[in-house]
Amino acid sequence: MTEDAPSRPPAVSRRSRVRVVGSGPVSMAFACFACRQGIAPDRILLDRAPGPPPPALAGRALALSLGTWQLLARIGRLPRAAPIGTVEVTVSGLPGRVRLTASELGVPALGYVVRYATLVEALERGVAAAGLMYTVPGGDGANLGSPSTPSAPASGSSTEGAMLVVHAEGDTGSDVSELAFAQSALLAEVEVEVEADHATGPLLPAHERFTVAGPLALLPLPEPRRYSLVWCASPEESQRRASLAPEALAAELQSAFGWSLGRLSFWNTPIVAPMVRKARRRIAGDREVWIGNAAQALHPVAGQGLNLGVRDAFLLARCLGQADADHADETVALASYARTRRLDRSGTIALTDTLARIFSIRPLRPLQSLTLTALDLMPAARATLARQFMFGFR
């Protein structure tokens, strides 16, 4: 996979408007970051219909790394979340593990788990506080309004120049490198029997267990004793599991995961999602740029997709703000953005691709167990790995 810096078209006004296309957290985070970087709110058009997300999306669990949490805290008050104090990584059926802990790294938490709807609500408050306005999705920018109050378009120099389009709508398009994992994920919420260990504070453990069929992850939710489950296997096996009665499915999960969280039971009806990684070859063009899931859609192993997208949003806003401060053309900012994202983007994609596949290679399983054991005995290596998950590749 390669990504090229955009070619330089004839110079355009650096006061061009910025249309942000997308309705998710990354689009709103970018708009708020851009305001903090000095871009006037009346230059930013949020091409998004405000309002609550669809019910199927509203309850989805989102894993925010510590770095993402810190970035989002700059633009508003964050919602109720489950702090992750420990991540325990194991290989199913074999000894050996690696445990990453917040206390060892001297951080308040490794990350936080929120629900999609509450994060969107928090970011909408940030949008309102910044004075940003919405457009009618797909419109020409003439119809602007706050989430509840219509308004006339802004006037003055901010309407001059070409439109710069930031794609954050989640569609990578056809210019992609694609990797099919021959896996589907069974997604559900489960209730666990074990409460948090309050002797060490209200920090909760997260679990990543690698099986020959694919990874199995349990992430704590804000509600007591509730976890989000991502259980990967072949599409046929995932569909078979989804068709089981709740008690039978819970018994299979218990057998695959074990009893470290006590008895497990399903809280809701599971759904099945196919696992395909898509990544755009070019993330910046002449007058447009792609961020978040519009730039790359990752396998959910290690929960890195949204975190990579928020870093996209923050660094794009910083590049555009710097171009303004330097009286430079915005195409310079897009070229700088494409360069600065190369390491973090390619490193994160390679890491998640590898984790999704390597643990299913049966001949390597004994070596995998030994690797985890060795890593658990090497604090410096553990800290490096944890920081990559928390802050990305730098």
Summary of the structure (lengths in Angstrom):
residues: 394
radius of gyration: 21.8
end to end distance: 19.0
largest distance: 66.6
contacts: 1338
relative contact order: 0.20
helix: 39%
strand: 26%
